[in-house]
């Protein structure tokens, strides 16, 4: 697993080869080992292979993205470029996994502060599950990319996928066989810049 941590990178283009269903299930099994509050495992997965579903999801998200980007004073060309890239990342991936949060098992407190903290802990655990998924994919020779876009438009994603109430989209992981460009890897900051000693 240490090698997977050091070699993993976000890959956004895939060669189109199909990914075996059993392999995808083995990646999802790895998420079960992620830490979660009260061992609730509050993540749910929507595995998408059908082109029509990817198309619907990408188009609905693109409509919302266009609406939001118009508020940012970008040019029409800039907006369409961003939307096109997002559309291609979703529709060209052999497998798209939407990771969702559920609040089952979340403790309820009489004050807002602790309820917000409880929700934040659940949200953190979804990130841990995603990281396990990414590392498992790397260890098994697959490439993946974590897209956080659903946090900006959870209701749109939920409607596009006809999700039941209470299943809240938080992330997308695109998955497939891709070609890594080691030269394109973004540099990481020095550990000494990120560590506080007391």
ROZA-590220 format. One line per field, with one value per residue: residue number from 1; residue in one letter; x, z, y of N, C-alpha, C in turn. Coordinates in nm, 2 decimals. Each point is the difference from the previous one (the first is absolute). Last residue first. Layout:
<pts>
nr: NUM	...
rest: A	...
n.east: X	...
n.up: Z	...
n.north: Y	...
ca.east: X	...
ca.up: Z	...
ca.north: Y	...
c.east: X	...
c.up: Z	...
c.north: Y	...
</pts>
This chain:
<pts>
nr: 198	197	196	195	194	193	192	191	190	189	188	187	186	185	184	183	182	181	180	179	178	177	176	175	174	173	172	171	170	169	168	167	166	165	164	163	162	161	160	159	158	157	156	155	154	153	152	151	150	149	148	147	146	145	144	143	142	141	140	139	138	137	136	135	134	133	132	131	130	129	128	127	126	125	124	123	122	121	120	119	118	117	116	115	114	113	112	111	110	109	108	107	106	105	104	103	102	101	100	99	98	97	96	95	94	93	92	91	90	89	88	87	86	85	84	83	82	81	80	79	78	77	76	75	74	73	72	71	70	69	68	67	66	65	64	63	62	61	60	59	58	57	56	55	54	53	52	51	50	49	48	47	46	45	44	43	42	41	40	39	38	37	36	35	34	33	32	31	30	29	28	27	26	25	24	23	22	21	20	19	18	17	16	15	14	13	12	11	10	9	8	7	6	5	4	3	2	1
rest: X	X	X	X	X	X	X	X	X	X	X	X	X	X	X	X	X	X	X	X	X	X	X	X	X	X	X	X	X	X	X	X	X	X	X	X	X	X	X	X	X	X	X	X	X	X	X	X	X	X	X	X	X	X	X	X	X	X	X	X	X	X	X	X	X	X	X	X	X	X	X	X	X	X	X	X	X	X	X	X	X	X	X	X	X	X	X	X	X	X	X	X	X	X	X	X	X	X	X	X	X	X	X	X	X	X	X	X	X	X	X	X	X	X	X	X	X	X	X	X	X	X	X	X	X	X	X	X	X	X	X	X	X	X	X	X	X	X	X	X	X	X	X	X	X	X	X	X	X	X	X	X	X	X	X	X	X	X	X	X	X	X	X	X	X	X	X	X	X	X	X	X	X	X	X	X	X	X	X	X	X	X	X	X	X	X	X	X	X	X	X	X	X	X	X	X	X	X
n.east: 0.52	-0.03	-0.21	-0.03	0.00	0.41	0.34	-0.03	-0.02	-0.28	-0.12	-0.10	-0.23	-0.02	0.09	0.33	-0.10	-0.41	-0.34	-0.44	-0.43	-0.48	-0.40	-0.41	-0.20	-0.30	-0.27	-0.32	-0.34	-0.58	-0.42	-0.48	-0.43	-0.44	0.04	0.15	0.08	0.30	0.01	-0.10	0.34	0.33	-0.11	0.02	0.44	0.38	0.43	0.26	0.15	0.45	0.47	0.33	0.44	0.24	0.33	0.22	0.23	0.22	0.01	0.12	-0.22	-0.44	-0.08	0.04	-0.37	-0.36	0.04	-0.09	-0.45	-0.19	0.08	-0.27	-0.41	0.00	-0.05	-0.43	-0.21	0.11	-0.23	-0.43	-0.02	0.06	-0.37	-0.28	0.13	-0.10	-0.45	-0.30	-0.20	0.12	0.07	0.26	0.05	-0.10	-0.16	-0.01	0.26	0.27	0.30	0.27	0.06	0.26	0.11	0.28	0.20	0.12	-0.10	-0.34	0.13	0.32	-0.13	-0.25	0.23	0.22	-0.27	-0.12	0.31	0.03	-0.33	0.04	0.29	-0.16	-0.29	0.20	0.02	-0.15	-0.28	-0.46	-0.12	0.08	-0.35	-0.30	0.16	0.02	-0.38	-0.09	0.26	-0.12	-0.31	0.17	0.24	-0.25	-0.20	0.27	0.12	-0.31	-0.03	0.32	0.11	0.19	0.03	-0.12	-0.05	0.00	0.06	0.12	0.09	0.18	0.06	0.28	0.13	0.22	0.40	0.45	0.16	-0.04	-0.30	0.12	0.17	-0.28	-0.08	0.27	-0.09	-0.34	0.11	0.17	-0.29	-0.20	0.31	0.13	0.13	0.22	0.15	0.36	0.05	0.08	0.07	0.31	0.32	0.32	0.37	0.38	0.14	-0.30	0.00	0.34	-0.05	-0.25
n.up: 1.90	-0.58	-0.54	-0.58	-0.48	-0.24	-0.03	-0.33	-0.51	-0.46	-0.50	-0.56	-0.45	-0.47	-0.46	-0.18	-0.02	-0.24	-0.14	-0.19	0.05	0.12	0.36	0.28	0.32	0.40	0.33	0.43	0.33	0.06	0.27	0.18	0.21	-0.29	-0.47	-0.52	-0.51	-0.31	-0.10	0.38	0.31	-0.11	0.08	0.44	0.18	-0.10	0.15	0.13	-0.34	-0.23	0.04	-0.21	-0.11	-0.28	-0.21	-0.21	0.05	0.17	0.48	0.37	-0.03	0.14	0.46	0.20	-0.03	0.30	0.45	0.08	0.06	0.43	0.32	-0.02	0.22	0.45	0.16	0.07	0.41	0.35	0.02	0.20	0.46	0.18	0.03	0.37	0.40	0.06	0.10	0.42	0.26	-0.23	-0.29	-0.36	-0.41	-0.29	-0.49	-0.38	-0.52	-0.51	-0.48	-0.52	-0.52	-0.47	-0.53	-0.45	-0.43	-0.20	-0.25	0.13	0.34	-0.10	-0.32	0.13	0.19	-0.28	-0.22	0.24	0.02	-0.38	-0.07	0.23	-0.18	-0.37	0.08	0.36	0.52	0.46	0.36	0.00	-0.32	0.10	0.18	-0.30	-0.24	0.21	0.01	-0.38	-0.05	0.22	-0.21	-0.35	0.11	0.13	-0.34	-0.25	0.18	-0.04	-0.41	-0.09	0.35	0.41	0.57	0.57	0.52	0.57	0.57	0.57	0.50	0.41	0.50	0.45	0.31	-0.26	-0.34	-0.35	-0.36	-0.25	-0.35	-0.46	-0.31	-0.29	-0.43	-0.35	-0.20	-0.32	-0.45	-0.25	-0.19	-0.42	-0.42	-0.38	-0.53	-0.38	-0.18	0.12	0.34	0.33	0.38	0.49	0.47	0.34	0.32	0.19	0.47	0.27	-0.09	0.19	0.43	0.08
n.north: 2.15	0.06	-0.05	-0.02	0.07	0.14	-0.34	-0.34	0.15	0.03	-0.16	-0.03	-0.20	-0.29	-0.14	-0.30	-0.46	-0.25	-0.45	-0.29	-0.36	-0.29	0.04	0.33	0.47	0.23	0.39	0.23	0.13	-0.11	-0.23	-0.25	0.02	-0.08	-0.25	0.00	0.10	0.24	0.46	0.26	0.08	0.33	0.45	0.16	0.12	0.35	0.17	-0.37	-0.31	0.00	-0.19	-0.41	-0.36	-0.42	-0.45	-0.52	-0.52	-0.42	-0.17	0.28	0.42	0.03	0.03	0.42	0.29	-0.08	0.14	0.45	0.12	-0.05	0.34	0.39	-0.02	0.10	0.45	0.16	-0.09	0.28	0.41	0.01	0.05	0.43	0.29	-0.06	0.20	0.46	0.14	-0.21	-0.37	-0.49	-0.50	-0.38	-0.36	-0.38	0.03	0.32	0.02	0.10	-0.12	-0.07	-0.20	-0.18	-0.20	-0.23	-0.02	0.49	0.41	0.33	0.33	0.33	0.32	0.37	0.36	0.30	0.33	0.39	0.36	0.29	0.32	0.42	0.33	0.25	0.37	0.33	0.15	0.13	-0.20	-0.17	-0.33	-0.46	-0.29	-0.22	-0.37	-0.42	-0.27	-0.27	-0.40	-0.40	-0.27	-0.26	-0.40	-0.39	-0.25	-0.29	-0.42	-0.35	-0.23	-0.34	-0.41	-0.18	0.11	-0.04	0.19	-0.02	0.17	0.08	0.04	-0.31	-0.06	0.02	0.36	0.37	-0.12	-0.20	-0.38	-0.42	-0.12	0.09	-0.32	-0.25	0.15	-0.13	-0.42	-0.02	0.09	-0.35	-0.31	0.10	0.15	0.35	0.19	0.32	0.43	0.34	0.45	0.48	0.29	-0.08	0.10	-0.27	-0.36	-0.25	-0.05	-0.27	-0.46	-0.27	-0.16	-0.40
ca.east: -0.03	0.06	0.02	0.01	-0.14	-0.10	0.03	-0.06	0.09	0.07	-0.05	0.09	0.02	-0.03	-0.10	0.06	0.07	0.10	0.05	0.14	0.04	0.14	0.03	0.09	0.01	0.13	0.00	0.12	0.11	0.12	0.05	0.13	0.10	0.02	-0.10	0.04	-0.12	0.02	0.04	-0.11	-0.10	0.05	0.00	-0.13	-0.05	-0.13	-0.06	-0.03	-0.13	-0.11	-0.08	-0.06	-0.10	0.00	-0.13	0.02	-0.09	0.04	-0.05	0.06	0.14	0.01	-0.02	0.12	0.11	-0.03	0.02	0.14	0.05	-0.05	0.09	0.13	-0.02	0.01	0.14	0.05	-0.05	0.06	0.14	-0.01	-0.03	0.12	0.08	-0.07	0.04	0.15	0.04	0.06	-0.09	0.03	-0.07	-0.05	0.05	0.09	-0.04	0.01	-0.13	-0.01	-0.11	0.01	-0.04	-0.05	-0.02	-0.08	-0.07	0.05	0.10	-0.05	-0.11	0.05	0.09	-0.09	-0.08	0.09	0.04	-0.11	-0.01	0.12	-0.03	-0.10	0.06	0.10	-0.07	-0.05	0.08	0.05	0.14	0.01	-0.04	0.11	0.09	-0.08	-0.01	0.13	0.02	-0.09	0.05	0.10	-0.06	-0.08	0.09	0.06	-0.10	-0.03	0.11	0.00	-0.11	0.03	-0.09	0.07	-0.06	0.10	-0.08	0.06	-0.07	0.02	-0.11	0.03	-0.12	0.00	-0.09	-0.05	-0.12	-0.05	0.02	0.11	-0.06	-0.05	0.11	0.03	-0.10	0.04	0.11	-0.05	-0.06	0.11	0.06	-0.09	-0.07	0.05	-0.09	-0.01	-0.12	0.01	0.01	-0.02	-0.13	0.00	-0.13	-0.02	-0.14	-0.02	0.11	0.00	-0.12	0.03	0.09	-0.08
ca.up: 0.13	0.11	0.12	0.13	0.03	-0.01	0.10	0.13	0.09	0.09	0.13	0.11	0.07	0.14	0.02	-0.01	0.12	-0.04	0.09	-0.02	-0.06	-0.03	-0.12	0.02	-0.13	-0.04	-0.12	-0.08	0.04	-0.08	-0.04	-0.06	0.10	0.10	0.11	0.13	0.07	0.02	-0.13	-0.10	0.06	-0.02	-0.14	-0.04	0.05	-0.07	-0.04	0.12	0.05	-0.05	0.12	-0.04	0.10	0.03	0.05	0.02	-0.06	-0.13	-0.10	0.03	-0.03	-0.14	-0.05	0.02	-0.09	-0.14	-0.01	-0.01	-0.14	-0.09	0.03	-0.06	-0.14	-0.02	0.00	-0.13	-0.10	0.02	-0.05	-0.15	-0.04	0.01	-0.12	-0.12	0.00	-0.02	-0.14	-0.05	0.02	0.12	0.01	0.13	0.05	0.11	0.08	0.14	0.07	0.15	0.07	0.14	0.07	0.14	0.08	0.12	0.00	0.10	-0.06	-0.10	0.05	0.11	-0.06	-0.07	0.10	0.06	-0.09	0.00	0.13	0.01	-0.08	0.06	0.12	-0.04	-0.05	-0.13	-0.11	-0.10	0.03	0.11	-0.05	-0.06	0.11	0.08	-0.09	0.00	0.13	0.00	-0.08	0.07	0.11	-0.05	-0.05	0.11	0.07	-0.08	0.01	0.13	0.01	-0.07	-0.12	-0.12	-0.13	-0.11	-0.12	-0.13	-0.10	-0.14	-0.06	-0.14	-0.08	-0.10	0.05	0.14	0.00	0.13	0.04	0.10	0.12	0.07	0.07	0.12	0.10	0.04	0.10	0.13	0.06	0.04	0.12	0.11	0.05	0.13	0.11	0.03	-0.05	-0.14	0.00	-0.13	-0.05	-0.15	-0.06	-0.05	-0.04	-0.15	-0.06	0.05	-0.05	-0.14	0.00	0.00
ca.north: 0.07	-0.08	0.08	-0.07	-0.04	0.12	0.10	-0.04	-0.06	0.09	0.00	-0.01	0.12	-0.01	0.09	0.14	0.03	0.09	0.10	0.02	0.12	-0.02	-0.08	-0.12	-0.06	-0.05	-0.09	-0.01	0.08	-0.01	0.13	-0.05	-0.02	0.11	0.01	-0.05	-0.05	-0.14	-0.06	-0.01	-0.09	-0.14	-0.03	-0.03	-0.13	-0.02	0.13	0.08	-0.02	0.09	0.04	0.13	0.05	0.14	0.06	0.14	0.09	0.04	-0.10	-0.12	0.01	0.01	-0.13	-0.08	0.04	-0.04	-0.14	-0.03	0.04	-0.11	-0.12	0.02	-0.02	-0.14	-0.04	0.05	-0.09	-0.12	0.01	0.00	-0.14	-0.08	0.04	-0.05	-0.15	-0.01	0.01	0.13	0.11	0.07	0.13	0.03	0.12	-0.03	-0.11	0.04	-0.02	0.00	0.07	-0.03	0.12	-0.03	0.12	-0.02	-0.12	-0.10	-0.09	-0.08	-0.09	-0.08	-0.10	-0.09	-0.07	-0.09	-0.10	-0.10	-0.07	-0.09	-0.12	-0.09	-0.06	-0.10	-0.12	0.01	-0.06	0.09	0.02	0.09	0.13	0.07	0.05	0.10	0.12	0.06	0.06	0.11	0.11	0.07	0.07	0.11	0.10	0.06	0.07	0.12	0.10	0.06	0.09	0.13	0.03	-0.05	0.03	-0.04	-0.02	0.01	-0.09	0.03	0.08	-0.01	0.01	-0.11	-0.10	0.02	0.08	0.03	0.14	0.01	-0.05	0.12	0.07	-0.07	0.05	0.13	-0.01	-0.04	0.12	0.09	-0.05	0.03	-0.11	-0.04	-0.03	-0.14	-0.05	-0.06	-0.14	-0.05	0.04	-0.02	0.01	0.14	0.04	0.00	0.08	0.14	0.06	0.03	0.11	0.12
c.east: 0.07	-0.02	0.05	0.03	-0.01	-0.13	-0.09	0.03	-0.07	0.09	0.08	-0.07	0.10	0.03	-0.05	-0.11	0.05	0.08	0.11	0.05	0.15	0.05	0.15	0.02	0.10	-0.01	0.14	-0.03	0.12	0.11	0.14	0.06	0.13	0.11	0.03	-0.11	0.03	-0.12	0.01	0.04	-0.12	-0.10	0.05	-0.02	-0.14	-0.06	-0.14	-0.06	-0.03	-0.14	-0.12	-0.09	-0.06	-0.11	0.02	-0.14	0.03	-0.10	0.02	-0.03	0.07	0.14	0.00	-0.02	0.12	0.11	-0.03	0.03	0.15	0.05	-0.04	0.09	0.13	-0.03	0.01	0.15	0.05	-0.04	0.08	0.14	-0.01	-0.02	0.13	0.08	-0.07	0.03	0.15	0.05	0.06	-0.10	0.03	-0.06	-0.07	0.06	0.10	-0.05	0.02	-0.14	0.01	-0.10	0.00	-0.04	-0.06	0.00	-0.09	-0.08	0.06	0.10	-0.04	-0.10	0.05	0.09	-0.08	-0.06	0.10	0.03	-0.11	0.00	0.12	-0.02	-0.10	0.06	0.09	-0.08	-0.06	0.10	0.07	0.15	0.01	-0.03	0.12	0.10	-0.07	0.00	0.13	0.01	-0.10	0.06	0.10	-0.07	-0.07	0.09	0.06	-0.10	-0.03	0.11	0.00	-0.11	0.03	-0.07	0.09	-0.07	0.11	-0.10	0.06	-0.08	0.02	-0.11	0.02	-0.13	-0.01	-0.10	-0.06	-0.13	-0.06	0.03	0.09	-0.06	-0.06	0.10	0.01	-0.10	0.05	0.12	-0.06	-0.06	0.11	0.06	-0.08	-0.09	0.07	-0.10	-0.02	-0.12	0.00	0.02	-0.03	-0.14	0.02	-0.14	0.01	-0.14	-0.02	0.10	-0.01	-0.12	0.03	0.09
c.up: 0.11	0.13	0.11	0.11	0.14	0.06	0.00	0.10	0.13	0.09	0.09	0.13	0.12	0.07	0.15	0.03	0.00	0.12	-0.06	0.09	-0.01	-0.07	-0.02	-0.14	0.01	-0.14	-0.01	-0.12	-0.09	0.05	-0.07	-0.07	-0.05	0.10	0.09	0.10	0.13	0.07	0.02	-0.12	-0.09	0.05	-0.03	-0.15	-0.05	0.04	-0.05	-0.03	0.13	0.06	-0.04	0.12	-0.04	0.09	0.03	0.04	0.02	-0.08	-0.14	-0.10	0.02	-0.05	-0.15	-0.04	0.02	-0.10	-0.14	0.00	-0.01	-0.15	-0.09	0.02	-0.08	-0.15	-0.04	-0.01	-0.14	-0.11	0.01	-0.06	-0.15	-0.04	0.00	-0.12	-0.12	-0.01	-0.02	-0.14	-0.05	0.02	0.14	0.00	0.13	0.06	0.11	0.10	0.15	0.04	0.15	0.08	0.15	0.07	0.13	0.08	0.12	-0.01	0.09	-0.06	-0.11	0.05	0.11	-0.05	-0.06	0.11	0.06	-0.09	0.00	0.13	0.00	-0.08	0.07	0.12	-0.04	-0.04	-0.13	-0.09	-0.11	0.03	0.11	-0.06	-0.06	0.10	0.08	-0.09	0.01	0.13	0.00	-0.08	0.08	0.11	-0.05	-0.04	0.12	0.08	-0.07	0.02	0.14	0.02	-0.05	-0.13	-0.11	-0.13	-0.11	-0.11	-0.14	-0.08	-0.14	-0.08	-0.15	-0.09	-0.09	0.04	0.14	-0.02	0.13	0.04	0.12	0.13	0.08	0.08	0.13	0.10	0.04	0.10	0.14	0.07	0.06	0.13	0.12	0.05	0.13	0.12	0.03	-0.05	-0.14	0.00	-0.14	-0.05	-0.15	-0.07	-0.05	-0.05	-0.15	-0.08	0.04	-0.06	-0.14	0.00
c.north: -0.08	0.09	-0.09	0.10	-0.06	-0.03	0.12	0.10	-0.04	-0.08	0.09	0.01	-0.01	0.14	0.00	0.10	0.15	0.05	0.09	0.11	0.00	0.12	-0.02	-0.07	-0.11	-0.06	-0.06	-0.09	0.00	0.09	-0.01	0.13	-0.06	-0.04	0.12	0.01	-0.07	-0.06	-0.15	-0.07	-0.02	-0.10	-0.14	-0.03	-0.03	-0.14	-0.02	0.13	0.08	-0.03	0.08	0.04	0.13	0.03	0.15	0.06	0.14	0.09	0.04	-0.11	-0.13	0.00	-0.01	-0.14	-0.08	0.04	-0.05	-0.14	-0.03	0.03	-0.12	-0.11	0.02	-0.04	-0.14	-0.04	0.04	-0.10	-0.12	0.01	-0.01	-0.15	-0.08	0.03	-0.07	-0.15	-0.03	-0.01	0.14	0.12	0.06	0.14	0.04	0.13	-0.02	-0.11	0.03	-0.03	-0.01	0.09	-0.05	0.13	-0.05	0.14	-0.02	-0.13	-0.10	-0.10	-0.10	-0.10	-0.09	-0.12	-0.11	-0.09	-0.10	-0.12	-0.11	-0.08	-0.09	-0.13	-0.10	-0.07	-0.11	-0.12	0.03	-0.06	0.09	0.04	0.11	0.13	0.09	0.07	0.12	0.13	0.08	0.09	0.12	0.12	0.07	0.08	0.13	0.12	0.07	0.09	0.13	0.10	0.06	0.10	0.14	0.04	-0.05	0.02	-0.03	-0.02	0.03	-0.10	0.04	0.07	-0.03	-0.01	-0.12	-0.11	0.02	0.09	0.03	0.14	0.01	-0.04	0.12	0.07	-0.08	0.06	0.14	-0.02	-0.04	0.12	0.09	-0.05	0.03	-0.11	-0.04	-0.02	-0.15	-0.07	-0.06	-0.15	-0.05	0.02	-0.01	0.01	0.15	0.05	0.01	0.09	0.15	0.07	0.05	0.13
</pts>
